[in-house]
Amino acid sequence: MSEKVVLHYFNGRGKMESIRWLLATAGVEFEEVFLTKREQYLKLVNDGALMFQQVPLVEIDGMQLVQSRAILNYIAGKYNLYGKDLKERAL
């Protein structure tokens, strides 16, 4: 059994919302850590978790992924949600 996916973002929709939808579509349970104080964000920066000093941050498979498109691509590939060909991917 793999570890639970952890999402780090503000308490709102924004760039994390499409990631939440994709995880829900894949049937993946996830935990959310809402950044409510600047100190929480700075701790992530100081710990080296934010490659570009930006959220969203997703902890999955022992990795700390940033950049929403990269996160979406990883999740889609891992859970076979890309589609069988280019046309299906576009749709």
PDB file of N, CA, C and O in Angstrom, chain B, residues numbered from 101:
ATOM      1  N   MET B 101       0.844  -1.188   0.000  1.00  0.00           N
ATOM      2  CA  MET B 101       0.000   0.000   0.000  1.00  0.00           C
ATOM      3  C   MET B 101       0.878   1.236   0.000  1.00  0.00           C
ATOM      4  O   MET B 101       1.789   1.360   0.818  1.00  0.00           O
ATOM      5  N   SER B 102       0.605   2.141  -0.910  1.00  0.00           N
ATOM      6  CA  SER B 102       1.428   3.344  -1.003  1.00  0.00           C
ATOM      7  C   SER B 102       0.993   4.377   0.035  1.00  0.00           C
ATOM      8  O   SER B 102      -0.113   4.324   0.574  1.00  0.00           O
ATOM      9  N   GLU B 103       1.880   5.296   0.289  1.00  0.00           N
ATOM     10  CA  GLU B 103       1.588   6.352   1.247  1.00  0.00           C
ATOM     11  C   GLU B 103       0.506   7.272   0.693  1.00  0.00           C
ATOM     12  O   GLU B 103       0.302   7.365  -0.517  1.00  0.00           O
ATOM     13  N   LYS B 104      -0.174   7.943   1.600  1.00  0.00           N
ATOM     14  CA  LYS B 104      -1.226   8.877   1.196  1.00  0.00           C
ATOM     15  C   LYS B 104      -0.603  10.105   0.533  1.00  0.00           C
ATOM     16  O   LYS B 104       0.443  10.593   0.962  1.00  0.00           O
ATOM     17  N   VAL B 105      -1.244  10.586  -0.495  1.00  0.00           N
ATOM     18  CA  VAL B 105      -0.805  11.785  -1.199  1.00  0.00           C
ATOM     19  C   VAL B 105      -1.121  12.995  -0.315  1.00  0.00           C
ATOM     20  O   VAL B 105      -2.196  13.077   0.279  1.00  0.00           O
ATOM     21  N   VAL B 106      -0.173  13.929  -0.237  1.00  0.00           N
ATOM     22  CA  VAL B 106      -0.361  15.125   0.584  1.00  0.00           C
ATOM     23  C   VAL B 106      -0.288  16.350  -0.317  1.00  0.00           C
ATOM     24  O   VAL B 106       0.665  16.519  -1.077  1.00  0.00           O
ATOM     25  N   LEU B 107      -1.307  17.205  -0.224  1.00  0.00           N
ATOM     26  CA  LEU B 107      -1.382  18.432  -1.012  1.00  0.00           C
ATOM     27  C   LEU B 107      -1.130  19.627  -0.102  1.00  0.00           C
ATOM     28  O   LEU B 107      -1.723  19.727   0.972  1.00  0.00           O
ATOM     29  N   HIS B 108      -0.257  20.529  -0.525  1.00  0.00           N
ATOM     30  CA  HIS B 108       0.032  21.751   0.224  1.00  0.00           C
ATOM     31  C   HIS B 108      -0.408  22.937  -0.629  1.00  0.00           C
ATOM     32  O   HIS B 108       0.101  23.152  -1.730  1.00  0.00           O
ATOM     33  N   TYR B 109      -1.361  23.701  -0.102  1.00  0.00           N
ATOM     34  CA  TYR B 109      -1.852  24.872  -0.839  1.00  0.00           C
ATOM     35  C   TYR B 109      -2.625  25.752   0.132  1.00  0.00           C
ATOM     36  O   TYR B 109      -2.790  25.408   1.302  1.00  0.00           O
ATOM     37  N   PHE B 110      -3.090  26.877  -0.359  1.00  0.00           N
ATOM     38  CA  PHE B 110      -3.918  27.771   0.436  1.00  0.00           C
ATOM     39  C   PHE B 110      -5.316  27.170   0.563  1.00  0.00           C
ATOM     40  O   PHE B 110      -5.668  26.271  -0.200  1.00  0.00           O
ATOM     41  N   ASN B 111      -6.102  27.644   1.495  1.00  0.00           N
ATOM     42  CA  ASN B 111      -7.452  27.136   1.683  1.00  0.00           C
ATOM     43  C   ASN B 111      -8.373  27.775   0.646  1.00  0.00           C
ATOM     44  O   ASN B 111      -9.151  28.678   0.952  1.00  0.00           O
ATOM     45  N   GLY B 112      -8.265  27.288  -0.569  1.00  0.00           N
ATOM     46  CA  GLY B 112      -9.044  27.809  -1.674  1.00  0.00           C
ATOM     47  C   GLY B 112      -8.874  26.901  -2.880  1.00  0.00           C
ATOM     48  O   GLY B 112      -8.212  25.867  -2.791  1.00  0.00           O
ATOM     49  N   ARG B 113      -9.454  27.271  -3.985  1.00  0.00           N
ATOM     50  CA  ARG B 113      -9.404  26.427  -5.177  1.00  0.00           C
ATOM     51  C   ARG B 113      -8.115  26.662  -5.948  1.00  0.00           C
ATOM     52  O   ARG B 113      -7.171  25.883  -5.812  1.00  0.00           O
ATOM     53  N   GLY B 114      -8.054  27.690  -6.733  1.00  0.00           N
ATOM     54  CA  GLY B 114      -6.843  28.045  -7.464  1.00  0.00           C
ATOM     55  C   GLY B 114      -6.240  26.914  -8.272  1.00  0.00           C
ATOM     56  O   GLY B 114      -6.960  26.075  -8.813  1.00  0.00           O
ATOM     57  N   LYS B 115      -4.931  26.893  -8.354  1.00  0.00           N
ATOM     58  CA  LYS B 115      -4.206  25.916  -9.168  1.00  0.00           C
ATOM     59  C   LYS B 115      -4.295  24.498  -8.631  1.00  0.00           C
ATOM     60  O   LYS B 115      -4.046  23.545  -9.369  1.00  0.00           O
ATOM     61  N   MET B 116      -4.643  24.339  -7.368  1.00  0.00           N
ATOM     62  CA  MET B 116      -4.741  22.997  -6.792  1.00  0.00           C
ATOM     63  C   MET B 116      -6.035  22.292  -7.172  1.00  0.00           C
ATOM     64  O   MET B 116      -6.118  21.068  -7.073  1.00  0.00           O
ATOM     65  N   GLU B 117      -7.041  23.034  -7.602  1.00  0.00           N
ATOM     66  CA  GLU B 117      -8.352  22.423  -7.829  1.00  0.00           C
ATOM     67  C   GLU B 117      -8.319  21.354  -8.909  1.00  0.00           C
ATOM     68  O   GLU B 117      -8.908  20.289  -8.722  1.00  0.00           O
ATOM     69  N   SER B 118      -7.659  21.596 -10.020  1.00  0.00           N
ATOM     70  CA  SER B 118      -7.607  20.583 -11.075  1.00  0.00           C
ATOM     71  C   SER B 118      -6.837  19.348 -10.616  1.00  0.00           C
ATOM     72  O   SER B 118      -7.119  18.237 -11.065  1.00  0.00           O
ATOM     73  N   ILE B 119      -5.877  19.535  -9.734  1.00  0.00           N
ATOM     74  CA  ILE B 119      -5.131  18.400  -9.176  1.00  0.00           C
ATOM     75  C   ILE B 119      -6.053  17.580  -8.277  1.00  0.00           C
ATOM     76  O   ILE B 119      -6.035  16.350  -8.328  1.00  0.00           O
ATOM     77  N   ARG B 120      -6.852  18.247  -7.462  1.00  0.00           N
ATOM     78  CA  ARG B 120      -7.829  17.548  -6.619  1.00  0.00           C
ATOM     79  C   ARG B 120      -8.806  16.737  -7.477  1.00  0.00           C
ATOM     80  O   ARG B 120      -9.101  15.581  -7.170  1.00  0.00           O
ATOM     81  N   TRP B 121      -9.304  17.353  -8.555  1.00  0.00           N
ATOM     82  CA  TRP B 121     -10.252  16.663  -9.442  1.00  0.00           C
ATOM     83  C   TRP B 121      -9.627  15.411 -10.039  1.00  0.00           C
ATOM     84  O   TRP B 121     -10.253  14.352 -10.076  1.00  0.00           O
ATOM     85  N   LEU B 122      -8.392  15.538 -10.504  1.00  0.00           N
ATOM     86  CA  LEU B 122      -7.740  14.402 -11.140  1.00  0.00           C
ATOM     87  C   LEU B 122      -7.500  13.272 -10.148  1.00  0.00           C
ATOM     88  O   LEU B 122      -7.692  12.102 -10.479  1.00  0.00           O
ATOM     89  N   LEU B 123      -7.081  13.615  -8.932  1.00  0.00           N
ATOM     90  CA  LEU B 123      -6.898  12.581  -7.901  1.00  0.00           C
ATOM     91  C   LEU B 123      -8.231  11.922  -7.562  1.00  0.00           C
ATOM     92  O   LEU B 123      -8.290  10.706  -7.379  1.00  0.00           O
ATOM     93  N   ALA B 124      -9.298  12.711  -7.476  1.00  0.00           N
ATOM     94  CA  ALA B 124     -10.622  12.156  -7.191  1.00  0.00           C
ATOM     95  C   ALA B 124     -11.070  11.234  -8.320  1.00  0.00           C
ATOM     96  O   ALA B 124     -11.628  10.168  -8.062  1.00  0.00           O
ATOM     97  N   THR B 125     -10.832  11.628  -9.556  1.00  0.00           N
ATOM     98  CA  THR B 125     -11.184  10.794 -10.703  1.00  0.00           C
ATOM     99  C   THR B 125     -10.444   9.467 -10.656  1.00  0.00           C
ATOM    100  O   THR B 125     -10.996   8.427 -11.015  1.00  0.00           O
ATOM    101  N   ALA B 126      -9.189   9.507 -10.212  1.00  0.00           N
ATOM    102  CA  ALA B 126      -8.377   8.290 -10.112  1.00  0.00           C
ATOM    103  C   ALA B 126      -8.739   7.465  -8.883  1.00  0.00           C
ATOM    104  O   ALA B 126      -8.258   6.342  -8.732  1.00  0.00           O
ATOM    105  N   GLY B 127      -9.586   8.011  -7.994  1.00  0.00           N
ATOM    106  CA  GLY B 127      -9.964   7.296  -6.787  1.00  0.00           C
ATOM    107  C   GLY B 127      -8.880   7.278  -5.724  1.00  0.00           C
ATOM    108  O   GLY B 127      -8.828   6.372  -4.892  1.00  0.00           O
ATOM    109  N   VAL B 128      -8.008   8.293  -5.757  1.00  0.00           N
ATOM    110  CA  VAL B 128      -6.887   8.371  -4.827  1.00  0.00           C
ATOM    111  C   VAL B 128      -7.279   9.216  -3.618  1.00  0.00           C
ATOM    112  O   VAL B 128      -7.766  10.337  -3.762  1.00  0.00           O
ATOM    113  N   GLU B 129      -7.062   8.667  -2.431  1.00  0.00           N
ATOM    114  CA  GLU B 129      -7.290   9.440  -1.213  1.00  0.00           C
ATOM    115  C   GLU B 129      -6.110  10.373  -1.003  1.00  0.00           C
ATOM    116  O   GLU B 129      -4.963  10.014  -1.272  1.00  0.00           O
ATOM    117  N   PHE B 130      -6.401  11.562  -0.524  1.00  0.00           N
ATOM    118  CA  PHE B 130      -5.323  12.516  -0.278  1.00  0.00           C
ATOM    119  C   PHE B 130      -5.613  13.326   0.966  1.00  0.00           C
ATOM    120  O   PHE B 130      -6.757  13.457   1.403  1.00  0.00           O
ATOM    121  N   GLU B 131      -4.552  13.860   1.518  1.00  0.00           N
ATOM    122  CA  GLU B 131      -4.632  14.719   2.695  1.00  0.00           C
ATOM    123  C   GLU B 131      -4.267  16.127   2.248  1.00  0.00           C
ATOM    124  O   GLU B 131      -3.394  16.305   1.400  1.00  0.00           O
ATOM    125  N   GLU B 132      -4.925  17.115   2.810  1.00  0.00           N
ATOM    126  CA  GLU B 132      -4.622  18.498   2.461  1.00  0.00           C
ATOM    127  C   GLU B 132      -4.028  19.230   3.652  1.00  0.00           C
ATOM    128  O   GLU B 132      -4.536  19.147   4.771  1.00  0.00           O
ATOM    129  N   VAL B 133      -2.944  19.947   3.390  1.00  0.00           N
ATOM    130  CA  VAL B 133      -2.329  20.816   4.384  1.00  0.00           C
ATOM    131  C   VAL B 133      -2.535  22.241   3.882  1.00  0.00           C
ATOM    132  O   VAL B 133      -1.933  22.653   2.891  1.00  0.00           O
ATOM    133  N   PHE B 134      -3.381  22.978   4.567  1.00  0.00           N
ATOM    134  CA  PHE B 134      -3.669  24.347   4.154  1.00  0.00           C
ATOM    135  C   PHE B 134      -2.646  25.300   4.761  1.00  0.00           C
ATOM    136  O   PHE B 134      -2.394  25.275   5.965  1.00  0.00           O
ATOM    137  N   LEU B 135      -2.066  26.133   3.917  1.00  0.00           N
ATOM    138  CA  LEU B 135      -1.107  27.130   4.374  1.00  0.00           C
ATOM    139  C   LEU B 135      -1.892  28.360   4.809  1.00  0.00           C
ATOM    140  O   LEU B 135      -2.398  29.112   3.976  1.00  0.00           O
ATOM    141  N   THR B 136      -1.988  28.555   6.103  1.00  0.00           N
ATOM    142  CA  THR B 136      -2.763  29.665   6.639  1.00  0.00           C
ATOM    143  C   THR B 136      -1.876  30.763   7.219  1.00  0.00           C
ATOM    144  O   THR B 136      -2.339  31.871   7.490  1.00  0.00           O
ATOM    145  N   LYS B 137      -0.601  30.443   7.403  1.00  0.00           N
ATOM    146  CA  LYS B 137       0.334  31.425   7.958  1.00  0.00           C
ATOM    147  C   LYS B 137       1.581  31.480   7.096  1.00  0.00           C
ATOM    148  O   LYS B 137       2.007  30.472   6.534  1.00  0.00           O
ATOM    149  N   ARG B 138       2.151  32.647   6.998  1.00  0.00           N
ATOM    150  CA  ARG B 138       3.367  32.828   6.213  1.00  0.00           C
ATOM    151  C   ARG B 138       4.491  31.910   6.695  1.00  0.00           C
ATOM    152  O   ARG B 138       5.313  31.456   5.899  1.00  0.00           O
ATOM    153  N   GLU B 139       4.521  31.641   7.997  1.00  0.00           N
ATOM    154  CA  GLU B 139       5.568  30.793   8.563  1.00  0.00           C
ATOM    155  C   GLU B 139       5.531  29.380   7.977  1.00  0.00           C
ATOM    156  O   GLU B 139       6.575  28.754   7.788  1.00  0.00           O
ATOM    157  N   GLN B 140       4.336  28.885   7.692  1.00  0.00           N
ATOM    158  CA  GLN B 140       4.211  27.556   7.076  1.00  0.00           C
ATOM    159  C   GLN B 140       4.846  27.549   5.693  1.00  0.00           C
ATOM    160  O   GLN B 140       5.566  26.616   5.337  1.00  0.00           O
ATOM    161  N   TYR B 141       4.579  28.584   4.922  1.00  0.00           N
ATOM    162  CA  TYR B 141       5.168  28.710   3.590  1.00  0.00           C
ATOM    163  C   TYR B 141       6.681  28.833   3.690  1.00  0.00           C
ATOM    164  O   TYR B 141       7.408  28.156   2.962  1.00  0.00           O
ATOM    165  N   LEU B 142       7.161  29.687   4.582  1.00  0.00           N
ATOM    166  CA  LEU B 142       8.604  29.884   4.726  1.00  0.00           C
ATOM    167  C   LEU B 142       9.310  28.615   5.163  1.00  0.00           C
ATOM    168  O   LEU B 142      10.447  28.375   4.756  1.00  0.00           O
ATOM    169  N   LYS B 143       8.667  27.800   5.979  1.00  0.00           N
ATOM    170  CA  LYS B 143       9.260  26.525   6.381  1.00  0.00           C
ATOM    171  C   LYS B 143       9.449  25.618   5.172  1.00  0.00           C
ATOM    172  O   LYS B 143      10.486  24.968   5.039  1.00  0.00           O
ATOM    173  N   LEU B 144       8.445  25.569   4.283  1.00  0.00           N
ATOM    174  CA  LEU B 144       8.579  24.780   3.057  1.00  0.00           C
ATOM    175  C   LEU B 144       9.726  25.293   2.198  1.00  0.00           C
ATOM    176  O   LEU B 144      10.489  24.505   1.638  1.00  0.00           O
ATOM    177  N   VAL B 145       9.848  26.615   2.094  1.00  0.00           N
ATOM    178  CA  VAL B 145      10.932  27.210   1.310  1.00  0.00           C
ATOM    179  C   VAL B 145      12.282  26.863   1.935  1.00  0.00           C
ATOM    180  O   VAL B 145      13.197  26.418   1.242  1.00  0.00           O
ATOM    181  N   ASN B 146      12.401  27.066   3.236  1.00  0.00           N
ATOM    182  CA  ASN B 146      13.669  26.821   3.924  1.00  0.00           C
ATOM    183  C   ASN B 146      14.061  25.344   3.944  1.00  0.00           C
ATOM    184  O   ASN B 146      15.246  25.012   3.975  1.00  0.00           O
ATOM    185  N   ASP B 147      13.064  24.460   3.928  1.00  0.00           N
ATOM    186  CA  ASP B 147      13.337  23.018   3.894  1.00  0.00           C
ATOM    187  C   ASP B 147      13.702  22.526   2.491  1.00  0.00           C
ATOM    188  O   ASP B 147      14.065  21.363   2.312  1.00  0.00           O
ATOM    189  N   GLY B 148      13.605  23.409   1.504  1.00  0.00           N
ATOM    190  CA  GLY B 148      13.938  23.040   0.129  1.00  0.00           C
ATOM    191  C   GLY B 148      12.838  22.279  -0.587  1.00  0.00           C
ATOM    192  O   GLY B 148      13.095  21.658  -1.618  1.00  0.00           O
ATOM    193  N   ALA B 149      11.618  22.313  -0.066  1.00  0.00           N
ATOM    194  CA  ALA B 149      10.513  21.565  -0.665  1.00  0.00           C
ATOM    195  C   ALA B 149       9.941  22.250  -1.905  1.00  0.00           C
ATOM    196  O   ALA B 149       9.344  21.585  -2.751  1.00  0.00           O
ATOM    197  N   LEU B 150      10.113  23.563  -2.025  1.00  0.00           N
ATOM    198  CA  LEU B 150       9.536  24.313  -3.135  1.00  0.00           C
ATOM    199  C   LEU B 150      10.624  24.711  -4.121  1.00  0.00           C
ATOM    200  O   LEU B 150      11.333  25.697  -3.918  1.00  0.00           O
ATOM    201  N   MET B 151      10.747  23.942  -5.178  1.00  0.00           N
ATOM    202  CA  MET B 151      11.811  24.167  -6.153  1.00  0.00           C
ATOM    203  C   MET B 151      11.817  25.594  -6.697  1.00  0.00           C
ATOM    204  O   MET B 151      12.884  26.186  -6.866  1.00  0.00           O
ATOM    205  N   PHE B 152      10.663  26.140  -6.966  1.00  0.00           N
ATOM    206  CA  PHE B 152      10.569  27.493  -7.508  1.00  0.00           C
ATOM    207  C   PHE B 152       9.935  28.463  -6.512  1.00  0.00           C
ATOM    208  O   PHE B 152       9.472  29.541  -6.884  1.00  0.00           O
ATOM    209  N   GLN B 153       9.923  28.065  -5.253  1.00  0.00           N
ATOM    210  CA  GLN B 153       9.338  28.862  -4.172  1.00  0.00           C
ATOM    211  C   GLN B 153       7.873  29.183  -4.445  1.00  0.00           C
ATOM    212  O   GLN B 153       7.392  30.278  -4.153  1.00  0.00           O
ATOM    213  N   GLN B 154       7.172  28.192  -5.016  1.00  0.00           N
ATOM    214  CA  GLN B 154       5.760  28.361  -5.349  1.00  0.00           C
ATOM    215  C   GLN B 154       4.975  27.125  -4.929  1.00  0.00           C
ATOM    216  O   GLN B 154       5.507  26.015  -4.921  1.00  0.00           O
ATOM    217  N   VAL B 155       3.727  27.320  -4.586  1.00  0.00           N
ATOM    218  CA  VAL B 155       2.805  26.212  -4.421  1.00  0.00           C
ATOM    219  C   VAL B 155       1.875  26.223  -5.617  1.00  0.00           C
ATOM    220  O   VAL B 155       1.725  27.280  -6.230  1.00  0.00           O
ATOM    221  N   PRO B 156       1.244  25.135  -5.991  1.00  0.00           N
ATOM    222  CA  PRO B 156       0.983  23.943  -5.229  1.00  0.00           C
ATOM    223  C   PRO B 156       2.204  23.023  -5.104  1.00  0.00           C
ATOM    224  O   PRO B 156       3.098  23.005  -5.950  1.00  0.00           O
ATOM    225  N   LEU B 157       2.191  22.266  -4.010  1.00  0.00           N
ATOM    226  CA  LEU B 157       3.176  21.234  -3.743  1.00  0.00           C
ATOM    227  C   LEU B 157       2.414  19.956  -3.468  1.00  0.00           C
ATOM    228  O   LEU B 157       1.486  19.941  -2.658  1.00  0.00           O
ATOM    229  N   VAL B 158       2.806  18.872  -4.146  1.00  0.00           N
ATOM    230  CA  VAL B 158       2.179  17.573  -3.934  1.00  0.00           C
ATOM    231  C   VAL B 158       3.270  16.579  -3.552  1.00  0.00           C
ATOM    232  O   VAL B 158       4.265  16.419  -4.259  1.00  0.00           O
ATOM    233  N   GLU B 159       3.062  15.921  -2.428  1.00  0.00           N
ATOM    234  CA  GLU B 159       3.958  14.844  -2.006  1.00  0.00           C
ATOM    235  C   GLU B 159       3.340  13.529  -2.443  1.00  0.00           C
ATOM    236  O   GLU B 159       2.262  13.149  -1.986  1.00  0.00           O
ATOM    237  N   ILE B 160       4.042  12.838  -3.340  1.00  0.00           N
ATOM    238  CA  ILE B 160       3.528  11.588  -3.899  1.00  0.00           C
ATOM    239  C   ILE B 160       4.709  10.689  -4.257  1.00  0.00           C
ATOM    240  O   ILE B 160       5.694  11.151  -4.832  1.00  0.00           O
ATOM    241  N   ASP B 161       4.609   9.429  -3.923  1.00  0.00           N
ATOM    242  CA  ASP B 161       5.647   8.439  -4.256  1.00  0.00           C
ATOM    243  C   ASP B 161       7.039   8.862  -3.805  1.00  0.00           C
ATOM    244  O   ASP B 161       8.019   8.626  -4.511  1.00  0.00           O
ATOM    245  N   GLY B 162       7.131   9.480  -2.640  1.00  0.00           N
ATOM    246  CA  GLY B 162       8.423   9.893  -2.110  1.00  0.00           C
ATOM    247  C   GLY B 162       9.003  11.133  -2.768  1.00  0.00           C
ATOM    248  O   GLY B 162      10.145  11.505  -2.501  1.00  0.00           O
ATOM    249  N   MET B 163       8.220  11.772  -3.627  1.00  0.00           N
ATOM    250  CA  MET B 163       8.683  12.985  -4.315  1.00  0.00           C
ATOM    251  C   MET B 163       7.899  14.187  -3.823  1.00  0.00           C
ATOM    252  O   MET B 163       6.793  14.058  -3.299  1.00  0.00           O
ATOM    253  N   GLN B 164       8.487  15.348  -4.001  1.00  0.00           N
ATOM    254  CA  GLN B 164       7.807  16.616  -3.734  1.00  0.00           C
ATOM    255  C   GLN B 164       7.706  17.341  -5.064  1.00  0.00           C
ATOM    256  O   GLN B 164       8.668  17.955  -5.526  1.00  0.00           O
ATOM    257  N   LEU B 165       6.532  17.264  -5.671  1.00  0.00           N
ATOM    258  CA  LEU B 165       6.328  17.842  -6.997  1.00  0.00           C
ATOM    259  C   LEU B 165       5.722  19.231  -6.901  1.00  0.00           C
ATOM    260  O   LEU B 165       4.803  19.470  -6.117  1.00  0.00           O
ATOM    261  N   VAL B 166       6.244  20.136  -7.702  1.00  0.00           N
ATOM    262  CA  VAL B 166       5.691  21.477  -7.830  1.00  0.00           C
ATOM    263  C   VAL B 166       5.388  21.707  -9.310  1.00  0.00           C
ATOM    264  O   VAL B 166       5.735  20.880 -10.153  1.00  0.00           O
ATOM    265  N   GLN B 167       4.754  22.810  -9.617  1.00  0.00           N
ATOM    266  CA  GLN B 167       4.324  23.157 -10.961  1.00  0.00           C
ATOM    267  C   GLN B 167       3.113  22.307 -11.339  1.00  0.00           C
ATOM    268  O   GLN B 167       3.226  21.097 -11.535  1.00  0.00           O
ATOM    269  N   SER B 168       1.973  22.948 -11.436  1.00  0.00           N
ATOM    270  CA  SER B 168       0.707  22.238 -11.601  1.00  0.00           C
ATOM    271  C   SER B 168       0.669  21.346 -12.840  1.00  0.00           C
ATOM    272  O   SER B 168       0.123  20.245 -12.773  1.00  0.00           O
ATOM    273  N   ARG B 169       1.223  21.779 -13.958  1.00  0.00           N
ATOM    274  CA  ARG B 169       1.204  20.932 -15.165  1.00  0.00           C
ATOM    275  C   ARG B 169       2.034  19.669 -14.960  1.00  0.00           C
ATOM    276  O   ARG B 169       1.616  18.587 -15.371  1.00  0.00           O
ATOM    277  N   ALA B 170       3.190  19.787 -14.339  1.00  0.00           N
ATOM    278  CA  ALA B 170       4.019  18.613 -14.072  1.00  0.00           C
ATOM    279  C   ALA B 170       3.296  17.645 -13.142  1.00  0.00           C
ATOM    280  O   ALA B 170       3.357  16.431 -13.333  1.00  0.00           O
ATOM    281  N   ILE B 171       2.617  18.183 -12.140  1.00  0.00           N
ATOM    282  CA  ILE B 171       1.861  17.354 -11.201  1.00  0.00           C
ATOM    283  C   ILE B 171       0.736  16.627 -11.938  1.00  0.00           C
ATOM    284  O   ILE B 171       0.555  15.421 -11.765  1.00  0.00           O
ATOM    285  N   LEU B 172      -0.016  17.357 -12.758  1.00  0.00           N
ATOM    286  CA  LEU B 172      -1.111  16.750 -13.509  1.00  0.00           C
ATOM    287  C   LEU B 172      -0.609  15.669 -14.463  1.00  0.00           C
ATOM    288  O   LEU B 172      -1.221  14.606 -14.574  1.00  0.00           O
ATOM    289  N   ASN B 173       0.495  15.933 -15.146  1.00  0.00           N
ATOM    290  CA  ASN B 173       1.068  14.940 -16.057  1.00  0.00           C
ATOM    291  C   ASN B 173       1.480  13.674 -15.314  1.00  0.00           C
ATOM    292  O   ASN B 173       1.238  12.564 -15.788  1.00  0.00           O
ATOM    293  N   TYR B 174       2.098  13.840 -14.155  1.00  0.00           N
ATOM    294  CA  TYR B 174       2.538  12.688 -13.372  1.00  0.00           C
ATOM    295  C   TYR B 174       1.341  11.847 -12.926  1.00  0.00           C
ATOM    296  O   TYR B 174       1.344  10.625 -13.074  1.00  0.00           O
ATOM    297  N   ILE B 175       0.322  12.508 -12.382  1.00  0.00           N
ATOM    298  CA  ILE B 175      -0.860  11.790 -11.895  1.00  0.00           C
ATOM    299  C   ILE B 175      -1.580  11.083 -13.051  1.00  0.00           C
ATOM    300  O   ILE B 175      -1.976   9.924 -12.924  1.00  0.00           O
ATOM    301  N   ALA B 176      -1.746  11.782 -14.169  1.00  0.00           N
ATOM    302  CA  ALA B 176      -2.418  11.187 -15.331  1.00  0.00           C
ATOM    303  C   ALA B 176      -1.657   9.971 -15.834  1.00  0.00           C
ATOM    304  O   ALA B 176      -2.265   8.958 -16.181  1.00  0.00           O
ATOM    305  N   GLY B 177      -0.340  10.061 -15.876  1.00  0.00           N
ATOM    306  CA  GLY B 177       0.460   8.924 -16.323  1.00  0.00           C
ATOM    307  C   GLY B 177       0.418   7.764 -15.346  1.00  0.00           C
ATOM    308  O   GLY B 177       0.296   6.608 -15.753  1.00  0.00           O
ATOM    309  N   LYS B 178       0.519   8.063 -14.073  1.00  0.00           N
ATOM    310  CA  LYS B 178       0.542   7.012 -13.050  1.00  0.00           C
ATOM    311  C   LYS B 178      -0.770   6.236 -13.008  1.00  0.00           C
ATOM    312  O   LYS B 178      -0.757   5.016 -12.844  1.00  0.00           O
ATOM    313  N   TYR B 179      -1.895   6.920 -13.151  1.00  0.00           N
ATOM    314  CA  TYR B 179      -3.192   6.273 -13.022  1.00  0.00           C
ATOM    315  C   TYR B 179      -3.873   6.029 -14.373  1.00  0.00           C
ATOM    316  O   TYR B 179      -5.084   5.817 -14.433  1.00  0.00           O
ATOM    317  N   ASN B 180      -3.093   6.061 -15.445  1.00  0.00           N
ATOM    318  CA  ASN B 180      -3.586   5.735 -16.785  1.00  0.00           C
ATOM    319  C   ASN B 180      -4.806   6.573 -17.177  1.00  0.00           C
ATOM    320  O   ASN B 180      -5.823   6.040 -17.622  1.00  0.00           O
ATOM    321  N   LEU B 181      -4.688   7.881 -17.004  1.00  0.00           N
ATOM    322  CA  LEU B 181      -5.781   8.792 -17.335  1.00  0.00           C
ATOM    323  C   LEU B 181      -5.480   9.670 -18.547  1.00  0.00           C
ATOM    324  O   LEU B 181      -6.197  10.635 -18.811  1.00  0.00           O
ATOM    325  N   TYR B 182      -4.436   9.340 -19.272  1.00  0.00           N
ATOM    326  CA  TYR B 182      -4.052  10.136 -20.431  1.00  0.00           C
ATOM    327  C   TYR B 182      -4.955   9.925 -21.629  1.00  0.00           C
ATOM    328  O   TYR B 182      -5.153  10.847 -22.419  1.00  0.00           O
ATOM    329  N   GLY B 183      -5.500   8.745 -21.779  1.00  0.00           N
ATOM    330  CA  GLY B 183      -6.235   8.403 -22.985  1.00  0.00           C
ATOM    331  C   GLY B 183      -5.378   7.493 -23.843  1.00  0.00           C
ATOM    332  O   GLY B 183      -4.159   7.436 -23.679  1.00  0.00           O
ATOM    333  N   LYS B 184      -6.014   6.787 -24.755  1.00  0.00           N
ATOM    334  CA  LYS B 184      -5.281   5.781 -25.533  1.00  0.00           C
ATOM    335  C   LYS B 184      -4.535   6.376 -26.732  1.00  0.00           C
ATOM    336  O   LYS B 184      -3.610   5.751 -27.252  1.00  0.00           O
ATOM    337  N   ASP B 185      -4.928   7.580 -27.179  1.00  0.00           N
ATOM    338  CA  ASP B 185      -4.246   8.214 -28.305  1.00  0.00           C
ATOM    339  C   ASP B 185      -4.335   9.736 -28.155  1.00  0.00           C
ATOM    340  O   ASP B 185      -4.937  10.241 -27.207  1.00  0.00           O
ATOM    341  N   LEU B 186      -3.729  10.457 -29.099  1.00  0.00           N
ATOM    342  CA  LEU B 186      -3.705  11.916 -29.016  1.00  0.00           C
ATOM    343  C   LEU B 186      -5.094  12.531 -29.060  1.00  0.00           C
ATOM    344  O   LEU B 186      -5.368  13.498 -28.350  1.00  0.00           O
ATOM    345  N   LYS B 187      -5.969  11.980 -29.885  1.00  0.00           N
ATOM    346  CA  LYS B 187      -7.328  12.519 -29.986  1.00  0.00           C
ATOM    347  C   LYS B 187      -8.063  12.391 -28.660  1.00  0.00           C
ATOM    348  O   LYS B 187      -8.711  13.338 -28.216  1.00  0.00           O
ATOM    349  N   GLU B 188      -7.967  11.229 -28.024  1.00  0.00           N
ATOM    350  CA  GLU B 188      -8.619  11.021 -26.742  1.00  0.00           C
ATOM    351  C   GLU B 188      -8.009  11.930 -25.670  1.00  0.00           C
ATOM    352  O   GLU B 188      -8.724  12.438 -24.806  1.00  0.00           O
ATOM    353  N   ARG B 189      -6.695  12.133 -25.726  1.00  0.00           N
ATOM    354  CA  ARG B 189      -6.056  13.041 -24.781  1.00  0.00           C
ATOM    355  C   ARG B 189      -6.574  14.468 -24.932  1.00  0.00           C
ATOM    356  O   ARG B 189      -6.792  15.167 -23.942  1.00  0.00           O
ATOM    357  N   ALA B 190      -6.767  14.890 -26.172  1.00  0.00           N
ATOM    358  CA  ALA B 190      -7.241  16.250 -26.426  1.00  0.00           C
ATOM    359  C   ALA B 190      -8.684  16.432 -25.935  1.00  0.00           C
ATOM    360  O   ALA B 190      -9.052  17.495 -25.435  1.00  0.00           O
ATOM    361  N   LEU B 191      -9.472  15.402 -26.084  1.00  0.00           N
ATOM    362  CA  LEU B 191     -10.866  15.489 -25.652  1.00  0.00           C
ATOM    363  C   LEU B 191     -10.969  15.384 -24.146  1.00  0.00           C
ATOM    364  O   LEU B 191     -12.070  15.436 -23.597  1.00  0.00           O
TER     365      LEU B 191
END
